[in-house]
Every structure is written in structure tokens, then in C-alpha cells.
Amino acid sequence: MKGEYRHAIDAKGRVIVPAKLREELGEHFVVTKGLDGCLFVYPMDGWRVLEDKIRALPMSKSRDLQRFFFSAAADSELDSQGRVLLPANLRAYAGLQKEVAIIGVSGRAEIWDSARWDEYNGNITTENVAQAMEDIGF
């Protein structure tokens, strides 16, 4: 998944999922708490991979991960207009009010409050990216 899209949340807590991401997410997908104050959106096969990896860890290392990701997870699907209902607890966690940025991040999508995304994204510098690439051998 890739790209950045901006959409408004309606009064019922629904947001349009961009057509390009709909194809990759599939009919059913999972929305849960993410890192850095956003929501993670996984296609079902990606969600199963995450579940399997967390379950394979010793309980001493996985219990916080299990509680963080699984307790907030919502099985989701698109309505006939290509929207997904974001549960109130997840909207509150990510501070989603009106406008959101939906971004593709390889194997998942993320949903950010637009202002929070702009701030976070504005702090990513080419120097940080170059250092990270060097650290992983690019």
C-alpha cells in the first residue's frame, strides 16, 4: 500500500477509504490502535501475520503487545459507498475529529488526524531518512 489521501469523517464516524487502498485491504480488514497516535488498518492476511508473530513470543514479551493491539481491534468492512465506520474508542485514541490523512505504509494503511500527520511528517528530515537507510544497509 502506498499514497496519502485526505478525507473528512462524517457525523457517524465513517470515513471513505480511497479506492486504491480498498483493493489492497479487501472486503474485510482490521482497524486497531497504532503507534505514534494513529490507527493501523490491516488486510486480513496481514492481521493474521501480526497475530501469529505476537502469539509466537513468550508471554513475558508479548502480553503488552497483545493487550495493545488485540483489545482495540475492530473487524471492519466497507459499506456500499466505500466507507468504514471507525469505532468511537479508536477515534478518541487517535484524536480523529474532522479531517484525516489515510496513508499507505507497505503492508498496512494508517489513519491519522490530518494536523497530527502534518506535524509528524514535517519532523521527518532527509537526514533522518538517510541515516535510517544507512543503518539498515541501503
C-alpha positions in Angstrom: 0.0 0.0 0.0 1.2 3.5 -0.8 0.0 7.0 -1.1 -1.5 9.8 1.0 -5.2 10.7 0.9 -7.3 13.3 2.8 -10.9 12.7 3.7 -13.4 14.0 6.3 -15.1 11.9 9.0 -18.8 12.2 8.9 -21.1 12.7 11.9 -21.5 9.0 12.4 -17.7 8.3 12.5 -17.4 7.0 8.9 -14.6 7.8 6.5 -14.1 7.0 2.9 -11.4 4.5 2.2 -9.6 5.5 -1.0 -10.3 3.2 -4.0 -6.6 2.2 -4.4 -6.4 1.1 -0.8 -9.8 -0.7 -0.9 -8.5 -3.1 -3.4 -5.5 -4.0 -1.2 -7.4 -4.1 2.0 -10.1 -6.4 0.7 -13.7 -6.8 1.7 -12.9 -7.4 5.4 -10.0 -5.9 7.4 -9.0 -5.0 10.9 -8.6 -1.5 12.4 -6.7 -1.1 15.7 -4.6 1.2 17.7 -1.3 2.1 16.0 1.9 3.7 17.1 2.6 7.5 17.2 -1.1 8.3 17.8 -2.6 6.8 14.6 -4.7 3.8 13.7 -3.4 0.8 11.9 -5.5 -0.8 9.2 -4.5 -4.4 8.2 -5.9 -6.6 5.4 -6.9 -9.9 6.9 -3.8 -11.8 5.8 -1.5 -9.1 7.2 -3.5 -9.2 10.5 -3.0 -12.9 10.7 0.7 -12.5 10.3 0.8 -9.9 13.1 -1.2 -12.2 15.4 1.0 -15.2 14.7 4.2 -13.2 15.3 2.9 -11.9 18.6 1.5 -15.3 19.7 4.8 -16.9 19.0 6.6 -14.7 21.5 7.0 -15.7 25.2 4.2 -14.3 27.3 6.7 -12.1 29.2 7.5 -10.3 25.9 4.0 -10.4 24.3 1.4 -9.5 26.9 1.7 -5.8 26.4 1.6 -6.2 22.6 -1.4 -8.5 22.9 -3.3 -6.0 25.1 -2.4 -3.0 23.0 -3.3 -4.4 19.6 -5.9 -7.0 20.2 -8.1 -5.3 22.8 -8.7 -2.4 20.5 -9.0 -4.4 17.3 -12.2 -4.0 15.3 -13.2 -6.3 12.5 -14.3 -3.9 9.7 -15.8 -3.8 6.3 -16.8 -1.2 3.8 -20.3 0.0 3.3 -21.8 0.4 -0.2 -20.2 3.8 -0.5 -16.7 2.7 0.3 -16.7 4.0 3.9 -15.6 2.3 7.1 -17.1 3.0 10.5 -14.3 3.9 12.9 -15.4 2.9 16.5 -15.6 5.8 19.0 -12.8 4.4 21.2 -10.4 4.3 18.2 -11.3 7.8 17.0 -10.7 9.0 20.6 -7.3 7.2 20.8 -6.1 8.8 17.6 -7.7 12.2 18.2 -9.7 12.0 15.0 -12.0 14.9 14.7 -12.9 16.0 11.2 -10.2 15.7 8.6 -8.0 12.6 8.4 -4.9 11.6 6.4 -5.0 8.0 5.2 -1.6 6.8 4.2 -0.3 3.6 2.7 2.6 2.1 4.6 3.6 -1.0 2.7 1.6 -3.9 4.3 -0.9 -1.7 6.1 -2.7 1.6 6.0 -2.6 4.2 8.7 -5.3 6.8 9.6 -4.1 10.0 11.2 -5.7 13.2 12.3 -4.6 15.5 9.5 -3.0 18.1 11.7 -1.1 15.4 13.7 0.1 13.8 10.4 1.3 17.1 9.1 3.2 17.8 12.3 4.7 14.3 12.4 5.5 14.2 8.7 7.1 17.7 9.0 9.6 16.3 11.5 10.9 13.6 9.2 14.0 15.0 7.6 16.0 13.7 4.7 19.0 13.4 7.1 16.9 11.1 9.3 15.9 9.0 6.4 19.4 8.8 5.0 20.7 7.7 8.5 18.0 5.1 8.8 18.8 3.8 5.3 22.4 3.6 6.2 21.7 1.8 9.4 19.8 -1.0 7.6 22.4 -1.3 4.8 20.8 0.6 1.9 
